Structures are given as structure tokens and as C-alpha cells.
């Protein structure tokens, strides 16, 4: 089961009842938009204890349509790369 923004907002409002729900929603939107802007500029985003988001450039190539076998020209594009922190890795694998 994935966590969606509405569930994250609900969890935050339960943990911090003194904050208004609309303020928490603005806070989440600001954080996500800043991450998007940084990645679009090509900057690296580091969240300590969670991981690092960075962009990599995938070269232009000739790929194949699996349905027809026809060759297709695929242009160069940016992809997002995520590397988890050692803390997160250890928590996921129950290591201390």
C-alpha cells in the first residue's frame, strides 16, 4: 500500500492537532514544489536520514516497439535517481 498526499496530510494533522489542516497542506505543497524545482534545475536534493534525489540524463537511442518490432527513435531525457540513506536501509532491513 502506497502513501498518498491525503494520507500524509491526515497523519500530520493527527500528530500535530495544534496546526490547521490547510497550513499543513500548504507546507507539504511547498516542500514538494521545491523538490521539483531543484530537480528540474539539475540540483541534488538531500533529505538527511531518508535519501538523495538526483537527475541523470538518459542518452538518445534507437529502441524497438515490442508489439510490432519496429525501430523507434527515443530522444534524450532526464530521469530521477534515488539513493536511500544508510539509516533508512538499516531500518528497512532491521539492522542496528
N, C-alpha and C positions, 0 to 999 in steps of 0.2 A: 504494500500500500504506500503510495507516494504522499508526500505532504504538499498541499496546495496553499496558496497565499491566504485563503479564507480560514483554513485550519490553523495556520501560523498566527494569524490575527486573533483568532479565538483563544489560542493557548496563551498568547501575550496578555490579552485582556483578563484572562483568569489569573495569571501570575502577578499582574500589576493592576489591581482594580482601581487605584487612585488616578490612573491615566484614562482619558477619554478614548473611546474606540476610534473616533475619527482622527485623533492625534497619532495614535499608534499606526493607523493605516497610512497616514502621511509619512511617518517615519520609515515604514517598510518601503514605500514607493520611492522615497528619496535615496535610500541605500541601494535599491535595485537599479534605479536610473543612473546613479553614479558609477556603479559597477559596469553597466552597459556602456556608458560614455568612455570610461577608461579603456575598456577592451576595444572599442571602436577606434580610439586614438592609437592603439597598439601598445598601451601601457600594461603592466603586470599588476594584478590585484592580489594582495596577500592578506588573508584573514588568519591571524595567529591562532594556533590550536585547531584550525579547520583545514586550511589548504591554500593553494596558489592557483589562480586562474590566469592563463596567458593565451595569446593568439599565436597560431602558426599558419604559415602560408602553404597551401596545397598547390603544387605546380599544375599548370595546364597539361592535359594529357588526352590521349585518344582512348576512350573506353568503349565497351560493347554493350548494346542493348540485349539483355538476357532473353527477351521474348523473341526477337527477330534475328539476333546475331549480327545486326547492322552496326557498323562502326560509328561512334558518336564523338564529336569534339567536346570535351569538358573544359571550360575555362578555369583560370586560376581563381582560387577563393581562399578566404580566411576561415579557419576552424578554431574552436575553443579547446584548449588543453587544460586539464585539471590534474594537479598533483596533490594528494592528501598529505597532511602533516603527520609526523611520527606519532603525536598524541592521538589523533583520530584513528590511525592504523592500529595502535595498541588497544584502544577501546573497542574497535570492531572485532579484533582477534582475541579479546580477553587476556591480553598480556599486561604486565605491570612494569 
